[in-house]
Amino acid sequence: MSTRSAAAAASLLALGSALALTGCSFSLPGTPPADASGAVDFEGVQSATVQIESVGTFVSPEEGGYEAAGRGSGFVISPDGLVVTNNHVVAGAGTLKVWLGGDTAKTLNAKVLGSSECMDLAVIQLQQGEYPYFDWREGEIETATDVYAAGFPLGDPTFTETKGIVSKSSTTGETPWASIDSVIEHDARIRPGNSGGPLVDSAGRVLGVNYAGNDLYDTNLAIHRDQVLAVLDDLEQGVDHDSIGVNAEALTDDEGNGLGVWASSVVAGSPADAAGIQPGDLITRMAGVTLATDGTMSDYCDVLRTQGSDATIDVEVFRPSEGVYYDGQVNGTPLEAVQQIAQGGSTADGDYTTITDDNDIIQVEVPSSWSDVDGAPFTDGSGAQWAAIVASPDVNAFNTGWSTPGVVIAASQDAVATSTVEGLMQPSIDFLNSQGCTAEGVEDYADGYHTGRYEIFDGCGGVGAKYVTLAALADDGSYVITVNVQANTDADLAAIDRIVGSFIAAF
């Protein structure tokens, strides 16, 4: 956890985003469709398009928790009733109700087969029956192709179809709701409630799955056919893809700073549910990676694609309803509370406090018991100026022996031109090797603000102390920073995690 995370938590009720999710809206029923069977043509588009109502408990970052019926769209892709829609339309729903073609007189039951958070896709199975269905467009999808967005926007049961053209046949889909290699940008207007509906050509063939739009720029996005088909077989077979069971949205504050990935709902029995993640939680870090740094799902999905959805993944969560941070693992150790945040971001239980150096350049969270602080700057042998801070229960004992925990952090703009990460680490590594410490190997480090390397040492000084040495370059290239932390107890080990997750410098 970090000061960045604490500040993020305080900003949750002041959120804004230009690109609007076209997901769930609320409404009353409406009109029926025409009967059709087999693969539909353009005249039959309505007959194979569905409206989906997801009933369950959802938590909005703006409005809090509510039990409600959110509505989106979808479309049938097989005569036995397989339906494609968006993950955010159905994830975490307690029940699903489906109306085919706007026929509100007949409510169909459905169940979720498979889903992907990162691609914002899901496949659901309708109750037994014969259904009209769509075929996929074959061949290239070209710019300026006439397209039509079909669905049930604004929760209205009246079928709607809007016309436009493909403005970009393939572009990246890094949005707050998905991380997709290829999406179609078009100007067939979509609205909340259109999520999961088909984007079709003039023959009624599907080009993509609508999922987001921006009214200001008249930009509408559909998940590219090729991306859907690449995972469709898995989803139909009940195999989730890049998914731990979260109805996920990357959040930013008013200044555009990433806050984390918000869970508006959680799928029962999923890895996220087993880990203890709840609707309304903000996932701030996974596998040591700070999430949503750019306001998109990219960081989150990169972790899932690298680690695999079945892997044991460290996770840090903030629960605004309690003002509590949790640490744990997906597919591993369930979440446990590690810190309570009071209003304004200070520690309510007094376990941690934020400290700065004498020039207010370095900021870091340390245990409140590490109240002996030295924030004086220094000049190294090459003449480079360094901001620095030392904190410990007893700085003198920390500096002269191995029985007292503490931290030393130093940052410099002057040393950027003359230093390397490896060079900055080497003096500490040489010293620790001379003190009988056991090295565990150098690892890469990245937290969304810095990139560098670190190494953990155990059994130091003959008293079993654990030591972490880290060096990194700010991602904007403005400064280098070193962090050295010693732990002597289990509580000190938790302090290492907090320190490494919270340090920052501002020159």
C-alpha positions in Angstrom: 0.0 0.0 0.0 1.1 3.5 -0.6 0.5 7.2 0.1 -0.5 7.2 -3.6 -3.2 4.6 -2.7 -4.4 6.5 0.3 -4.8 9.7 -1.7 -6.6 7.7 -4.3 -9.0 6.3 -1.7 -9.9 9.8 -0.6 -10.7 10.7 -4.3 -13.2 8.0 -5.0 -16.3 10.2 -4.9 -14.8 12.7 -7.4 -14.5 10.5 -10.5 -14.9 11.4 -14.1 -14.2 9.8 -17.5 -14.7 10.9 -21.1 -15.3 7.5 -22.6 -18.7 6.2 -21.4 -19.4 2.5 -20.8 -22.5 1.5 -22.7 -23.4 -1.0 -20.1 -26.4 -1.2 -17.9 -29.4 1.1 -17.7 -32.8 0.7 -16.2 -36.2 0.7 -17.8 -39.6 -0.9 -18.4 -40.6 -3.4 -21.0 -41.8 -2.8 -24.6 -42.5 -4.4 -28.0 -42.2 -7.9 -29.7 -40.1 -9.0 -32.7 -41.0 -10.9 -35.8 -40.6 -14.7 -35.9 -37.5 -16.0 -37.8 -35.4 -19.1 -38.0 -31.9 -19.9 -39.3 -29.2 -17.3 -40.0 -30.7 -13.9 -40.3 -30.3 -11.4 -43.0 -30.5 -7.6 -42.5 -34.3 -7.7 -42.2 -33.9 -10.2 -39.4 -31.4 -8.4 -37.3 -34.0 -7.5 -34.6 -35.2 -11.1 -34.3 -31.8 -12.4 -33.2 -30.8 -9.4 -30.9 -31.6 -9.8 -27.2 -32.1 -7.6 -24.2 -30.5 -8.9 -21.0 -31.4 -7.9 -17.5 -28.9 -8.7 -14.8 -30.3 -8.7 -11.3 -27.9 -8.6 -8.3 -26.0 -6.4 -6.0 -23.8 -3.9 -7.7 -21.6 -1.1 -6.2 -21.0 2.1 -8.0 -18.1 4.3 -7.1 -20.4 7.3 -7.3 -23.6 6.0 -5.8 -22.5 3.2 -3.5 -24.2 -0.2 -3.3 -27.6 -1.1 -4.6 -29.6 -4.2 -5.6 -30.9 -3.5 -9.0 -31.7 -4.8 -12.5 -29.2 -3.5 -15.0 -29.9 -3.9 -18.7 -27.7 -4.4 -21.7 -27.8 -6.1 -25.1 -26.6 -9.2 -26.8 -27.1 -11.4 -29.9 -27.7 -15.0 -30.7 -24.9 -16.9 -32.6 -26.3 -20.4 -32.8 -29.7 -22.0 -33.3 -29.6 -23.6 -29.8 -29.3 -20.2 -28.1 -25.7 -19.3 -27.5 -25.5 -15.5 -26.9 -22.6 -13.1 -27.1 -22.6 -10.0 -24.8 -20.2 -8.0 -22.7 -18.7 -9.2 -19.4 -19.8 -6.0 -17.7 -23.5 -6.7 -18.6 -23.6 -10.1 -16.8 -20.6 -10.5 -14.4 -21.7 -10.9 -10.8 -25.4 -11.2 -11.6 -27.6 -13.3 -9.3 -30.2 -13.9 -12.0 -30.4 -13.2 -15.8 -33.6 -12.5 -17.7 -33.5 -12.3 -21.5 -36.0 -11.0 -24.1 -35.5 -12.0 -27.7 -36.0 -9.2 -30.3 -37.9 -7.0 -27.8 -40.6 -9.6 -27.1 -41.2 -8.8 -23.4 -44.2 -11.2 -23.3 -41.8 -14.1 -23.1 -38.9 -14.0 -20.6 -36.1 -16.5 -21.3 -33.8 -17.9 -18.6 -30.1 -18.0 -19.2 -26.8 -18.9 -17.6 -23.3 -17.5 -18.0 -20.9 -20.0 -19.6 -17.6 -18.1 -19.9 -16.3 -14.6 -19.7 -13.3 -12.4 -20.1 -12.8 -9.3 -18.1 -9.9 -8.0 -20.2 -11.9 -8.4 -23.5 -15.2 -7.5 -21.9 -16.8 -10.5 -23.5 -19.2 -13.2 -22.2 -21.2 -16.1 -23.6 -24.5 -17.0 -22.1 -26.8 -20.0 -22.9 -30.5 -19.5 -23.3 -33.0 -22.1 -22.3 -33.7 -25.0 -24.6 -35.3 -23.9 -27.9 -34.8 -23.0 -31.6 -33.5 -19.5 -32.2 -32.7 -17.2 -35.1 -29.0 -16.4 -35.1 -26.3 -14.3 -36.7 -23.5 -15.2 -39.0 -20.1 -13.5 -38.8 -19.0 -11.2 -41.7 -16.3 -12.9 -43.8 -13.3 -11.2 -45.3 -11.6 -7.9 -44.5 -13.3 -5.2 -42.5 -12.6 -2.0 -44.3 -12.7 1.6 -43.4 -15.9 3.3 -44.7 -18.0 0.1 -44.6 -21.6 0.9 -43.8 -22.5 -0.5 -40.4 -25.5 -0.6 -38.1 -25.5 -0.8 -34.3 -28.4 -2.9 -33.0 -29.7 -3.2 -29.5 -31.8 -1.8 -26.7 -30.2 1.5 -25.5 -31.2 3.2 -22.2 -33.0 0.0 -21.0 -35.8 0.6 -23.4 -37.4 -2.6 -24.6 -38.0 -1.0 -28.0 -35.4 -2.3 -30.5 -33.1 0.4 -31.9 -30.8 0.4 -34.9 -28.5 3.3 -35.9 -26.4 3.7 -39.1 -22.8 4.8 -39.6 -19.6 3.9 -41.2 -16.4 2.2 -40.0 -14.0 5.1 -39.3 -11.1 2.9 -38.2 -11.1 -0.7 -39.2 -8.7 -1.7 -36.4 -7.3 0.3 -33.5 -6.2 -0.6 -29.9 -8.9 -0.9 -27.3 -7.3 0.3 -24.1 -10.2 1.7 -22.1 -11.4 1.7 -18.5 -13.4 -1.5 -19.2 -11.1 -3.6 -21.4 -7.7 -4.1 -22.9 -8.1 -5.3 -26.4 -5.6 -5.6 -29.2 -8.1 -4.7 -31.9 -11.4 -2.8 -31.8 -13.5 -1.2 -34.6 -14.1 2.6 -34.3 -17.4 3.7 -36.0 -20.0 6.4 -35.9 -23.2 4.3 -35.6 -24.4 6.0 -32.4 -24.6 3.7 -29.3 -26.0 4.6 -25.9 -25.9 3.0 -22.4 -27.8 -0.3 -22.8 -26.3 -1.0 -26.2 -23.4 -2.9 -24.5 -23.0 -6.4 -26.0 -25.2 -5.7 -29.0 -24.0 -6.5 -32.5 -22.4 -4.2 -35.0 -23.6 -5.5 -38.4 -23.1 -4.8 -42.1 -25.8 -4.3 -44.7 -26.2 -8.1 -45.1 -26.9 -8.5 -41.4 -23.4 -10.1 -40.7 -21.6 -9.3 -37.5 -18.4 -7.3 -37.6 -18.0 -6.8 -33.8 -19.5 -6.4 -30.4 -20.4 -2.9 -29.2 -19.1 -1.9 -25.8 -18.2 1.8 -25.3 -18.8 5.2 -26.8 -17.9 8.9 -26.5 -20.7 11.3 -27.3 -18.5 14.4 -27.3 -16.4 13.0 -30.2 -19.1 10.8 -31.7 -16.8 7.8 -31.3 -18.2 4.4 -30.8 -16.2 1.2 -30.2 -16.9 -2.5 -31.0 -14.7 -5.4 -30.2 -13.3 -6.7 -33.5 -14.8 -9.9 -34.9 -11.3 -11.5 -35.1 -10.7 -10.8 -31.3 -14.1 -12.4 -30.5 -13.6 -15.5 -32.6 -10.1 -16.1 -31.1 -11.7 -16.8 -27.7 -15.2 -17.8 -28.5 -14.6 -21.6 -28.4 -13.2 -21.3 -24.9 -16.0 -19.1 -23.6 -18.6 -21.5 -25.1 -16.9 -24.4 -23.3 -17.0 -22.5 -20.0 -13.3 -21.6 -20.0 -12.8 -18.1 -18.7 -10.2 -16.0 -20.5 -8.0 -13.4 -18.7 -10.5 -13.3 -15.9 -10.7 -13.8 -12.1 -14.4 -13.0 -11.8 -14.6 -9.2 -11.4 -16.9 -6.8 -13.1 -14.0 -4.4 -13.5 -13.5 -0.7 -14.3 -10.3 1.3 -14.1 -10.8 4.5 -12.1 -9.0 7.9 -12.1 -9.4 11.0 -10.0 -10.3 14.4 -11.3 -6.7 15.0 -12.3 -6.5 11.8 -14.3 -4.3 9.9 -11.8 -5.0 6.2 -11.7 -6.7 5.0 -8.5 -7.0 1.2 -9.2 -9.5 -1.3 -10.7 -13.0 -1.1 -9.2 -15.1 -4.2 -8.7 -18.7 -3.3 -9.2 -19.7 -6.9 -8.7 -17.9 -10.2 -8.2 -18.8 -13.6 -9.6 -19.7 -16.1 -6.9 -17.2 -19.0 -6.7 -14.6 -17.2 -8.8 -11.0 -16.8 -7.8 -11.7 -13.2 -6.8 -14.6 -14.3 -4.6 -12.4 -17.0 -3.0 -9.7 -14.4 -2.3 -12.3 -12.3 -0.4 -12.6 -9.5 -3.0 -16.1 -7.9 -2.6 -18.3 -5.6 -4.7 -17.1 -2.1 -4.0 -13.5 -3.0 -3.5 -10.7 -1.1 -5.3 -7.9 -3.4 -6.4 -4.8 -1.2 -6.2 -1.9 -3.6 -7.0 -1.5 -7.1 -8.4 1.8 -9.0 -8.5 3.6 -5.9 -7.3 2.3 -3.8 -10.2 0.3 -0.6 -9.5 -3.0 -0.8 -11.5 -4.8 1.7 -13.7 -1.8 4.1 -13.8 -3.1 5.3 -17.2 -6.8 5.1 -16.4 -7.2 1.8 -18.4 -7.3 -1.9 -17.7 -3.9 -2.4 -19.4 -1.9 -3.0 -16.2 -4.5 -5.3 -14.8 -4.7 -7.4 -18.0 -1.0 -7.5 -18.5 -0.6 -9.1 -15.1 -3.3 -11.7 -15.9 -1.8 -12.4 -19.3 1.6 -12.8 -17.9 0.8 -14.8 -14.7 -2.3 -16.6 -16.0 -5.7 -16.5 -14.4 -5.0 -19.7 -12.4 -1.7 -18.5 -11.0 -1.3 -17.4 -7.4 -1.1 -13.6 -7.6 -0.4 -11.1 -4.8 -3.2 -8.5 -4.6 -3.7 -5.3 -2.6 -7.2 -4.0 -2.1 -8.8 -0.9 -0.6 -12.3 -1.2 0.7 -13.8 2.3 0.9 -16.9 1.1 2.8 -14.6 0.2 5.8 -11.7 2.5 5.0 -9.4 -0.5 5.2 -6.6 -1.9 3.1 -6.3 -5.6 2.6 -3.4 -7.8 1.4 -3.7 -11.4 0.1 -3.6 -13.5 -3.0 -5.8 -14.6 -5.8 -5.7 -18.4 -5.9 -3.7 -18.4 -2.6 -4.0 -16.8 0.8 -7.3 -14.9 1.3 -7.3 -11.2 2.0 -6.4 -9.9 5.5 -6.8 -6.4 6.8 -3.4 -4.6 7.1 -4.3 -0.9 7.6 -7.3 1.3 8.4 -7.4 4.7 6.8 -9.1 7.6 8.6 -10.7 10.6 6.8 -7.9 12.6 5.1 -5.7 9.5 4.6 -3.9 9.3 7.9 -3.6 6.0 9.8 -6.5 5.6 12.1 -4.8 3.0 14.3 -1.5 4.8 14.5 0.5 1.9 13.0 1.9 3.9 10.1 2.7 7.5 9.5 3.9 9.5 6.4 7.3 11.2 6.8 9.4 13.5 4.5 13.0 14.7 4.4 14.1 18.2 5.4 13.4 19.6 2.0 10.0 17.8 1.5 11.3 15.9 -1.6 11.0 12.3 -0.4 7.8 10.9 1.0 7.3 7.5 2.5 5.1 5.6 4.9 6.8 4.0 7.9 5.6 2.4 11.2 4.7 5.1 13.7 7.2 3.5 16.1 10.0 4.5 13.7 9.8 8.0 15.1 13.5 8.8 15.1 13.9 10.5 11.8 16.9 12.2 10.1 16.0 14.1 6.9 19.3 15.9 6.2 20.5 16.0 2.6 24.1 15.1 1.6 26.6 15.4 -1.2 28.4 12.4 -2.6 32.0 12.0 -3.6 31.3 13.2 -7.2 29.6 16.3 -6.0 26.0 15.2 -6.7 23.4 16.5 -4.3 21.1 13.9 -2.7 17.8 14.3 -0.7 17.8 11.7 2.0 15.8 10.4 4.9 16.5 7.8 7.6 13.9 6.5 10.0 14.0 3.9 12.8 13.0 3.4 16.4 16.6 4.4 17.1 18.6 5.8 14.1 22.0 5.5 15.9 21.3 1.9 16.8 20.2 1.2 13.3 23.3 2.8 11.8 25.7 0.9 14.1 24.3 -2.5 14.6 21.9 -5.3 13.3 19.4 -5.4 16.1 17.2 -2.4 15.2 15.1 -2.0 12.1 15.1 1.0 9.9 15.1 2.5 6.4 17.4 4.8 4.4 16.1 6.4 1.2 18.1 8.8 -1.0 17.1 10.5 -4.3 19.1 12.7 -6.6 18.6 14.6 -9.9 22.3 15.3 -10.2 23.3 11.6 -10.2 21.0 10.7 -13.2 23.7 11.4 -15.8 26.5 9.5 -14.0 24.7 6.6 -12.3 23.2 3.2 -13.3 20.8 1.2 -11.3 23.3 -1.6 -11.0 26.0 0.8 -10.0 23.8 2.3 -7.3 23.0 -1.1 -5.9 26.5 -2.5 -5.9 27.9 -0.8 -2.7 25.0 -2.1 -0.6 25.3 -5.6 -2.1 29.1 -5.7 -1.4 28.5 -4.6 2.2 25.7 -7.1 2.8 27.8 -9.9 1.4 30.5 -9.0 3.9 28.0 -9.2 6.8 27.1 -12.9 6.4 23.9 -12.2 4.6 22.4 -14.7 2.2 21.4 -13.2 -1.2 18.2 -14.3 -2.8 19.0 -13.0 -6.3 18.5 -9.7 -8.1 14.9 -9.1 -9.4 13.4 -6.4 -11.7 11.3 -3.7 -10.1 8.5 -1.5 -11.5 5.7 0.3 -9.7 4.3 2.6 -12.3 6.5 5.5 -11.2 10.0 3.9 -11.1 11.8 1.1 -12.9 14.9 -0.6 -11.5 16.1 -3.6 -9.6 16.1 -5.0 -6.0 17.6 -7.8 -4.0 16.5 -9.4 -0.7 19.1 -10.6 1.8 18.4 -12.9 4.8 20.4 -13.9 7.9 22.3 -10.7 8.2 24.6 -9.6 11.0 24.4 -12.9 12.9 20.9 -12.0 14.2 18.8 -13.2 11.3 17.9 -9.7 10.1 16.3 -9.4 6.6 17.4 -6.6 4.3 16.1 -5.2 1.0 18.2 -3.0 -1.2 16.6 -1.3 -4.2 17.7 1.2 -6.8 15.5 2.7 -9.5 15.2 5.5 -12.1 12.0 7.6 -12.2 10.0 6.6 -15.3 10.2 10.2 -16.5 14.0 10.1 -16.1 14.1 13.0 -13.6 15.8 11.3 -10.7 17.4 8.2 -9.3 16.4 6.7 -6.0 17.8 4.1 -3.6 15.8 2.4 -0.8 17.5 0.2 1.9 15.3 -1.4 4.6 16.1 -3.7 7.5 13.6 -5.9 9.2 14.1 -7.8 12.5 10.5 -9.0 13.3 7.4 -10.1 11.4 5.9 -6.7 11.9 9.0 -5.2 10.3 8.5 -7.4 7.3 5.0 -5.8 6.8 6.8 -2.5 7.1 9.0 -3.4 4.2 6.0 -4.0 2.0 4.5 -0.6 3.0 7.8 1.3 2.5 8.4 -0.2 -1.0 4.8 0.4 -2.0 4.7 4.1 -0.8 8.0 5.8 -1.5 8.1 8.7 -4.0 10.2 11.8 -4.7 9.1 15.2 -6.0 11.8 17.5 -7.1 
